């Protein structure tokens, strides 16, 4: 049968030079891989946020656009791209958020043995930033 296993370390650094922008970047080093011995990955991205929209009285709402890019050695450094657009609703003095979003992914499958397959998909989601 087919075996697939990854163990590694990831380090990302994030900065917010203003209230409406977040930038991040970093890399991954896989310590143990089956089947591919290629171990490196780089990642970078950004998130742009609008000022508070004033849609809900007690909950600050902001629109946002985010772009994430990952280049992975095991797929010959071909870039995976994920674009997200949505609304971020804050609560608890804007330290916690609920996000409603649409996203589009174009790249190699992030799931197990299918990493060599290139795919595209869209998703609709809700997430919590706790």
FENMO-V424190 format. One record per residue. N is the residue number from 0. PHI is phi in whole degrees, -180 to 180 (NA if undefined). Layout:
n: {N	N}
phi: {PHI	PHI}
This chain:
n: {0	1	2	3	4	5	6	7	8	9	10	11	12	13	14	15	16	17	18	19	20	21	22	23	24	25	26	27	28	29	30	31	32	33	34	35	36	37	38	39	40	41	42	43	44	45	46	47	48	49	50	51	52	53	54	55	56	57	58	59	60	61	62	63	64	65	66	67	68	69	70	71	72	73	74	75	76	77	78	79	80	81	82	83	84	85	86	87	88	89	90	91	92	93	94	95	96	97	98	99	100	101	102	103	104	105	106	107	108	109	110	111	112	113	114	115	116	117	118	119	120	121	122	123	124	125	126	127	128	129}
phi: {NA	-86	-112	-142	-153	-138	-136	-165	-123	-126	-130	-128	-118	-125	-132	-123	-71	-157	-71	-113	-142	-130	-121	-149	-169	168	-155	-130	-127	-82	-89	-145	-138	-136	-98	-84	-82	-75	-118	-99	-157	-122	-142	-151	-172	-151	-136	-106	-124	-80	-63	-55	-88	72	-82	-126	-59	-100	-133	-68	-120	-131	-85	-146	-133	-129	-134	-122	-133	-132	-115	-120	-59	-66	-113	59	64	-67	-85	-93	-127	-132	-114	-131	-130	-175	-118	-115	-106	-95	-151	59	55	58	-100	-131	-140	-116	-116	-117	-147	-120	-139	-134	-115	-139	166	-82	-55	-83	-104	43	-66	-92	-59	-83	-82	-93	-146	-133	-156	-117	-145	-115	-150	-131	-137	-115	-103	-102}
